[in-house]
Amino acid sequence: MQPAEKISITMTPDLLRVVRDSVEAGEYASTSEVMRDAVRVWQRQRLEDAERLAAIRARVRRSLDDSRQDLTASDVDQQLTRLFTDHENETSSA
């Protein structure tokens, strides 16, 4: 484990108040603990964002590589009309 390094950050008064209120309420033992937790959440969010972006890129790539013929606007309208009609028939008979 690497030794801890002390850093300095600048916060708006509102953010600092939220941090201090959390410590005073006993949610955290110190402002450093709040910051460490915030960085962990930030790291997790970045990882989740990267995973979502990779999934989107993979879907786009599969779509671009798809050799099937593109649908025309008319084809899409016909398919959507059929889907809506099927759905209406299913819900009305249920």
Distance bins in CASP14 RR format, pairs under 12 A and 6 or more apart:
PFRMAT RR
TARGET T0000
AUTHOR 0000-0000-0000
RMODE 2
METHOD distances of the structure
MODEL  1
4 32 0 0 0 0 1 0 0 0 0 0 0
4 35 0 0 0 0 0 1 0 0 0 0 0
4 36 0 0 0 0 1 0 0 0 0 0 0
5 32 0 0 0 0 0 1 0 0 0 0 0
6 32 0 0 0 0 1 0 0 0 0 0 0
6 35 0 0 0 0 0 1 0 0 0 0 0
7 32 0 0 0 0 1 0 0 0 0 0 0
7 35 0 0 0 0 1 0 0 0 0 0 0
7 36 0 0 0 0 0 1 0 0 0 0 0
7 39 0 0 0 0 0 1 0 0 0 0 0
8 32 0 0 0 0 0 1 0 0 0 0 0
8 35 0 0 0 0 0 1 0 0 0 0 0
9 15 0 0 0 0 1 0 0 0 0 0 0
9 16 0 0 0 0 1 0 0 0 0 0 0
9 19 0 0 0 0 0 1 0 0 0 0 0
9 31 0 0 0 0 1 0 0 0 0 0 0
9 32 0 0 0 0 0 1 0 0 0 0 0
9 34 0 0 0 0 0 1 0 0 0 0 0
9 35 1 0 0 1 0 0 0 0 0 0 0
9 38 0 0 0 0 0 1 0 0 0 0 0
9 39 0 0 0 0 0 1 0 0 0 0 0
10 16 0 0 0 0 1 0 0 0 0 0 0
11 17 0 0 0 0 1 0 0 0 0 0 0
11 18 0 0 0 0 1 0 0 0 0 0 0
11 19 1 0 0 1 0 0 0 0 0 0 0
11 20 0 0 0 0 0 1 0 0 0 0 0
11 31 0 0 0 0 1 0 0 0 0 0 0
11 34 0 0 0 0 0 1 0 0 0 0 0
11 35 0 0 0 0 1 0 0 0 0 0 0
11 38 0 0 0 0 0 1 0 0 0 0 0
12 18 0 0 0 0 1 0 0 0 0 0 0
12 19 0 0 0 0 0 1 0 0 0 0 0
13 19 0 0 0 0 0 1 0 0 0 0 0
13 20 0 0 0 0 0 1 0 0 0 0 0
14 20 0 0 0 0 0 1 0 0 0 0 0
14 21 0 0 0 0 0 1 0 0 0 0 0
15 21 0 0 0 0 0 1 0 0 0 0 0
15 22 0 0 0 0 0 1 0 0 0 0 0
15 31 0 0 0 0 0 1 0 0 0 0 0
15 34 0 0 0 0 0 1 0 0 0 0 0
15 35 0 0 0 0 0 1 0 0 0 0 0
15 38 0 0 0 0 1 0 0 0 0 0 0
16 22 0 0 0 0 0 1 0 0 0 0 0
16 23 0 0 0 0 0 1 0 0 0 0 0
16 31 0 0 0 0 1 0 0 0 0 0 0
16 34 0 0 0 0 0 1 0 0 0 0 0
16 35 0 0 0 0 0 1 0 0 0 0 0
17 23 0 0 0 0 0 1 0 0 0 0 0
17 24 0 0 0 0 0 1 0 0 0 0 0
17 31 0 0 0 0 0 1 0 0 0 0 0
17 34 0 0 0 0 0 1 0 0 0 0 0
18 24 0 0 0 0 0 1 0 0 0 0 0
18 25 0 0 0 0 0 1 0 0 0 0 0
18 27 0 0 0 0 0 1 0 0 0 0 0
18 28 0 0 0 0 0 1 0 0 0 0 0
18 31 0 0 0 0 0 1 0 0 0 0 0
18 34 0 0 0 0 1 0 0 0 0 0 0
18 38 0 0 0 0 0 1 0 0 0 0 0
19 25 0 0 0 0 0 1 0 0 0 0 0
19 27 0 0 0 0 0 1 0 0 0 0 0
19 28 0 0 0 0 1 0 0 0 0 0 0
19 30 0 0 0 0 1 0 0 0 0 0 0
19 31 1 0 1 0 0 0 0 0 0 0 0
19 32 0 0 0 0 0 1 0 0 0 0 0
19 33 0 0 0 0 1 0 0 0 0 0 0
19 34 1 0 1 0 0 0 0 0 0 0 0
19 35 1 0 0 1 0 0 0 0 0 0 0
19 36 0 0 0 0 0 1 0 0 0 0 0
19 37 0 0 0 0 0 1 0 0 0 0 0
19 38 0 0 0 0 1 0 0 0 0 0 0
20 26 0 0 0 0 0 1 0 0 0 0 0
20 27 0 0 0 0 0 1 0 0 0 0 0
20 28 0 0 0 0 1 0 0 0 0 0 0
20 30 0 0 0 0 0 1 0 0 0 0 0
20 31 1 0 0 1 0 0 0 0 0 0 0
20 34 0 0 0 0 1 0 0 0 0 0 0
21 27 0 0 0 0 1 0 0 0 0 0 0
21 28 0 0 0 0 0 1 0 0 0 0 0
21 31 0 0 0 0 0 1 0 0 0 0 0
21 34 0 0 0 0 0 1 0 0 0 0 0
22 28 1 0 1 0 0 0 0 0 0 0 0
22 29 0 0 0 0 0 1 0 0 0 0 0
22 30 0 0 0 0 0 1 0 0 0 0 0
22 31 0 0 0 0 1 0 0 0 0 0 0
22 33 0 0 0 0 1 0 0 0 0 0 0
22 34 1 0 1 0 0 0 0 0 0 0 0
22 35 0 0 0 0 0 1 0 0 0 0 0
22 37 0 0 0 0 1 0 0 0 0 0 0
22 38 0 0 0 0 0 1 0 0 0 0 0
23 29 1 0 0 1 0 0 0 0 0 0 0
23 30 1 0 0 1 0 0 0 0 0 0 0
23 31 1 0 1 0 0 0 0 0 0 0 0
23 32 0 0 0 0 1 0 0 0 0 0 0
23 33 1 0 0 1 0 0 0 0 0 0 0
23 34 1 0 0 1 0 0 0 0 0 0 0
23 35 0 0 0 0 0 1 0 0 0 0 0
23 37 0 0 0 0 0 1 0 0 0 0 0
24 30 0 0 0 0 0 1 0 0 0 0 0
24 31 0 0 0 0 0 1 0 0 0 0 0
24 34 0 0 0 0 0 1 0 0 0 0 0
25 34 0 0 0 0 0 1 0 0 0 0 0
26 33 0 0 0 0 0 1 0 0 0 0 0
26 34 0 0 0 0 0 1 0 0 0 0 0
27 33 0 0 0 0 1 0 0 0 0 0 0
27 34 0 0 0 0 1 0 0 0 0 0 0
27 37 0 0 0 0 1 0 0 0 0 0 0
28 34 1 0 1 0 0 0 0 0 0 0 0
28 35 0 0 0 0 1 0 0 0 0 0 0
28 36 0 0 0 0 1 0 0 0 0 0 0
28 37 1 0 0 1 0 0 0 0 0 0 0
28 38 0 0 0 0 0 1 0 0 0 0 0
29 35 0 0 0 0 0 1 0 0 0 0 0
29 36 0 0 0 0 0 1 0 0 0 0 0
29 37 0 0 0 0 0 1 0 0 0 0 0
30 36 0 0 0 0 1 0 0 0 0 0 0
30 37 0 0 0 0 0 1 0 0 0 0 0
31 37 0 0 0 0 0 1 0 0 0 0 0
31 38 0 0 0 0 0 1 0 0 0 0 0
32 38 0 0 0 0 0 1 0 0 0 0 0
32 39 0 0 0 0 0 1 0 0 0 0 0
33 39 0 0 0 0 0 1 0 0 0 0 0
33 40 0 0 0 0 0 1 0 0 0 0 0
34 40 0 0 0 0 0 1 0 0 0 0 0
34 41 0 0 0 0 0 1 0 0 0 0 0
35 41 0 0 0 0 0 1 0 0 0 0 0
35 42 0 0 0 0 0 1 0 0 0 0 0
36 42 0 0 0 0 0 1 0 0 0 0 0
36 43 0 0 0 0 0 1 0 0 0 0 0
37 43 0 0 0 0 0 1 0 0 0 0 0
37 44 0 0 0 0 0 1 0 0 0 0 0
38 44 0 0 0 0 0 1 0 0 0 0 0
38 45 0 0 0 0 0 1 0 0 0 0 0
39 45 0 0 0 0 0 1 0 0 0 0 0
39 46 0 0 0 0 0 1 0 0 0 0 0
40 46 0 0 0 0 0 1 0 0 0 0 0
40 47 0 0 0 0 0 1 0 0 0 0 0
41 47 0 0 0 0 0 1 0 0 0 0 0
41 48 0 0 0 0 0 1 0 0 0 0 0
42 48 0 0 0 0 0 1 0 0 0 0 0
42 49 0 0 0 0 0 1 0 0 0 0 0
43 49 0 0 0 0 0 1 0 0 0 0 0
43 50 0 0 0 0 0 1 0 0 0 0 0
44 50 0 0 0 0 0 1 0 0 0 0 0
44 51 0 0 0 0 0 1 0 0 0 0 0
45 51 0 0 0 0 0 1 0 0 0 0 0
45 52 0 0 0 0 0 1 0 0 0 0 0
46 52 0 0 0 0 0 1 0 0 0 0 0
46 53 0 0 0 0 0 1 0 0 0 0 0
47 53 0 0 0 0 0 1 0 0 0 0 0
47 54 0 0 0 0 0 1 0 0 0 0 0
48 54 0 0 0 0 0 1 0 0 0 0 0
48 55 0 0 0 0 0 1 0 0 0 0 0
49 55 0 0 0 0 0 1 0 0 0 0 0
49 56 0 0 0 0 0 1 0 0 0 0 0
50 56 0 0 0 0 0 1 0 0 0 0 0
50 57 0 0 0 0 0 1 0 0 0 0 0
51 57 0 0 0 0 0 1 0 0 0 0 0
51 58 0 0 0 0 0 1 0 0 0 0 0
52 58 0 0 0 0 0 1 0 0 0 0 0
52 59 0 0 0 0 0 1 0 0 0 0 0
53 59 0 0 0 0 0 1 0 0 0 0 0
53 60 0 0 0 0 0 1 0 0 0 0 0
54 60 0 0 0 0 0 1 0 0 0 0 0
54 61 0 0 0 0 0 1 0 0 0 0 0
55 61 0 0 0 0 0 1 0 0 0 0 0
55 62 0 0 0 0 0 1 0 0 0 0 0
56 62 0 0 0 0 0 1 0 0 0 0 0
56 63 0 0 0 0 0 1 0 0 0 0 0
57 63 0 0 0 0 0 1 0 0 0 0 0
57 64 0 0 0 0 0 1 0 0 0 0 0
58 64 0 0 0 0 0 1 0 0 0 0 0
58 65 0 0 0 0 0 1 0 0 0 0 0
59 65 0 0 0 0 0 1 0 0 0 0 0
59 66 0 0 0 0 0 1 0 0 0 0 0
60 66 0 0 0 0 0 1 0 0 0 0 0
62 68 0 0 0 0 0 1 0 0 0 0 0
63 70 0 0 0 0 0 1 0 0 0 0 0
63 71 0 0 0 0 0 1 0 0 0 0 0
64 70 0 0 0 0 0 1 0 0 0 0 0
68 75 0 0 0 0 0 1 0 0 0 0 0
69 75 0 0 0 0 1 0 0 0 0 0 0
70 76 0 0 0 0 0 1 0 0 0 0 0
71 77 0 0 0 0 1 0 0 0 0 0 0
71 78 0 0 0 0 1 0 0 0 0 0 0
71 79 1 0 0 1 0 0 0 0 0 0 0
71 80 0 0 0 0 0 1 0 0 0 0 0
72 78 0 0 0 0 1 0 0 0 0 0 0
72 79 0 0 0 0 0 1 0 0 0 0 0
73 79 0 0 0 0 0 1 0 0 0 0 0
73 80 0 0 0 0 0 1 0 0 0 0 0
74 80 0 0 0 0 0 1 0 0 0 0 0
74 81 0 0 0 0 0 1 0 0 0 0 0
75 81 0 0 0 0 0 1 0 0 0 0 0
75 82 0 0 0 0 0 1 0 0 0 0 0
76 82 0 0 0 0 0 1 0 0 0 0 0
76 83 0 0 0 0 0 1 0 0 0 0 0
77 83 0 0 0 0 0 1 0 0 0 0 0
77 84 0 0 0 0 0 1 0 0 0 0 0
78 84 0 0 0 0 0 1 0 0 0 0 0
78 85 0 0 0 0 0 1 0 0 0 0 0
79 85 0 0 0 0 0 1 0 0 0 0 0
79 86 0 0 0 0 0 1 0 0 0 0 0
80 86 0 0 0 0 0 1 0 0 0 0 0
80 87 0 0 0 0 0 1 0 0 0 0 0
81 87 0 0 0 0 0 1 0 0 0 0 0
81 88 0 0 0 0 0 1 0 0 0 0 0
82 88 0 0 0 0 0 1 0 0 0 0 0
82 89 0 0 0 0 0 1 0 0 0 0 0
83 89 0 0 0 0 0 1 0 0 0 0 0
83 90 0 0 0 0 0 1 0 0 0 0 0
84 90 0 0 0 0 0 1 0 0 0 0 0
84 91 0 0 0 0 0 1 0 0 0 0 0
85 91 0 0 0 0 0 1 0 0 0 0 0
85 92 0 0 0 0 0 1 0 0 0 0 0
86 92 0 0 0 0 0 1 0 0 0 0 0
86 93 0 0 0 0 0 1 0 0 0 0 0
87 93 0 0 0 0 0 1 0 0 0 0 0
87 94 0 0 0 0 0 1 0 0 0 0 0
88 94 0 0 0 0 0 1 0 0 0 0 0
END
